[in-house]
Amino acid sequence: MSPSHRSSSTTRAHRLNETLVALPPSGIREFFELVIAMDDIISLGVGEPDFVTPWNVREYAMFTLERGDTSYTSNKGILALRREIAGYMAHRFGVTYDPENEVLVTVGASQGLDLSMRAILNPGDEAIVIEPSYVAYKPMVALAGGVPVVVTLRYENNFRLDLAELRAAVTPRTRAILLNYPSNPTGGTFTKEECRHIAALAEEYDLILISDEIYAEMTYDQEHYCMADQPGARDRTIVLNGFSKAFAMTGWRMGFAAGPADLIAGMTKIFQYSMLSAPIMSQNAAIEALRKRHQNVPHMVETFNQRRRLFVEGLRAIGIDCHMPEGAFYAYPCIRKFGLSSREFCTRLLKEERIAVVPGTAFGPAGEGFVRCAYAAGFQELEQALEGMKNLIGRL
Amino acid sequence: MEKILEILKENARTPVEQIARRLGRDEEMVRQQIRKLEDDRIILGYRAVLDPEKSGDELVMAIIEVRLTPQRDTGFDAIAQRIHKFPEVKTCYLMSGDYDLHVMVEGRSLREVAAFVSERLATIEHVSGTATHFILKKYKEFGVTIHESERMTRLAVSP
């Protein structure tokens, strides 16, 4: 049969990369379509602050545009920004980096994740992912040719990492462990001791740690312990962070990676071919955001902390079990006792009470029985959402 | 105490129950603390912030710069007392710089405000001069933007 006679659907199936075709669709997508079709809903489904970027940052970005800053920048990012980032990492998290070759400005922490996976994984290398997890980790590992190996956290264990289970997941093919703390979606974080144990394990098996610490500023009842600050960890850790969450700058797509020079050089090599440089206006805005962070960040974090208490106490008061999140802006209540799947619970909450929360299963199969509620919403909205949840469970 | 004040400064109508939950404190204790703040006159009052156009508010406001001759024993205080006790005076501040008192006056009409300034304010002993500036439009009041021009572009669900 000549090529022109092949059915187009067969041809189409072969047009995409096999790894990509094998990837399951994002668990959040289908639910998203359902939500988007409705208006006038209260959404606790958004992994994004409800603050607009502080005015000084927006105003400074406009100033730099007026000044004519519209060019490419160095692949690694504007040096002044890398210096600010290095200063921030040193002052805030106690880890020193050379802004010349140990810091890379990325397009969101998401790109840092992609670059780090592609930079370190060989085909078939394993990377450990801790679930429930942010939706991108497993796909990013797979798209970089690696094999994600899942370690599951359990509610009964307060979503704490069982180090024996982590150790058991290590094989001779293991190359890296992906960490995300405070965590999306559970809101859990690591104690200093847990950080040390993870670092020691990485050292023992000579693993690389990819530590997504995008929610570090939003750590409420303890310090945030940067993975790179743990004994023996600095030179095997790529810290991913950025401006989306604590700086309320999601749409600017500004992130950074900090790590040992060889790993950053590897990531930069991919970056220079695929991205050239991050947008200059966003980089300029990030400089201002870091310089004036004391003006803006503490106030927003305090607001999230108050919402956290209000919402989680509110959940408990209406009879929904929820551990107290230690960081980020997510509550991850358990809805098992209501006899619905996560998806059914979310769909009914949406259709009957017009409240959007995300099924826990979007973050891995371990999320069945849970829903993720982003409390990045106004106090009034949170109280309305609690009221709606109370109404729904009253009918179950 | 400080955090309660911050919450009330942002929204004085925040229910006590909500304040208690937000701060992780006992409701009754928060209620008592607010009462104490009021008793100690740390909280002096609560009022609504209005959009004057939508509220049908036809009142005219002016800022009056007032120049004074200070008095030997009482400085500016005695004269400021005399001025701020008029109900027409909504705000009265002692200023550094070119003039001494910054007085905001409210009236039903331009004429009424002008009359108050010329007949009552300017004639007070030791007031050496006044300059009246009428307010044409308010953009922001007590930290509240009056015509909100920003909109939230967030999606309803995101990972």
Chai-1 contact restraints between the chains, C-beta under 6 A:
chainA,res_idxA,chainB,res_idxB,connection_type,confidence,min_distance_angstrom,max_distance_angstrom,comment,restraint_id
A,I28,B,P159,contact,1.0,0.0,6.0,A-B,restraint_1
A,F32,B,V157,contact,1.0,0.0,6.0,A-B,restraint_2
A,V35,B,A156,contact,1.0,0.0,6.0,A-B,restraint_3
A,V35,B,V157,contact,1.0,0.0,6.0,A-B,restraint_4
A,S43,B,A156,contact,1.0,0.0,6.0,A-B,restraint_5
A,G45,B,A156,contact,1.0,0.0,6.0,A-B,restraint_6
A,G45,B,V157,contact,1.0,0.0,6.0,A-B,restraint_7
A,V46,B,R154,contact,1.0,0.0,6.0,A-B,restraint_8
A,V46,B,S158,contact,1.0,0.0,6.0,A-B,restraint_9
A,G47,B,S158,contact,1.0,0.0,6.0,A-B,restraint_10
A,G47,B,P159,contact,1.0,0.0,6.0,A-B,restraint_11
A,E48,B,R154,contact,1.0,0.0,6.0,A-B,restraint_12
A,E48,B,S158,contact,1.0,0.0,6.0,A-B,restraint_13
A,V52,B,E150,contact,1.0,0.0,6.0,A-B,restraint_14
A,V135,B,P159,contact,1.0,0.0,6.0,A-B,restraint_15
A,Q306,B,R22,contact,1.0,0.0,6.0,A-B,restraint_16
A,R309,B,R21,contact,1.0,0.0,6.0,A-B,restraint_17
A,R309,B,R22,contact,1.0,0.0,6.0,A-B,restraint_18
A,R309,B,G24,contact,1.0,0.0,6.0,A-B,restraint_19
A,L310,B,R21,contact,1.0,0.0,6.0,A-B,restraint_20
A,L310,B,R22,contact,1.0,0.0,6.0,A-B,restraint_21
A,E313,B,R21,contact,1.0,0.0,6.0,A-B,restraint_22
A,A356,B,A156,contact,1.0,0.0,6.0,A-B,restraint_23
A,A356,B,V157,contact,1.0,0.0,6.0,A-B,restraint_24
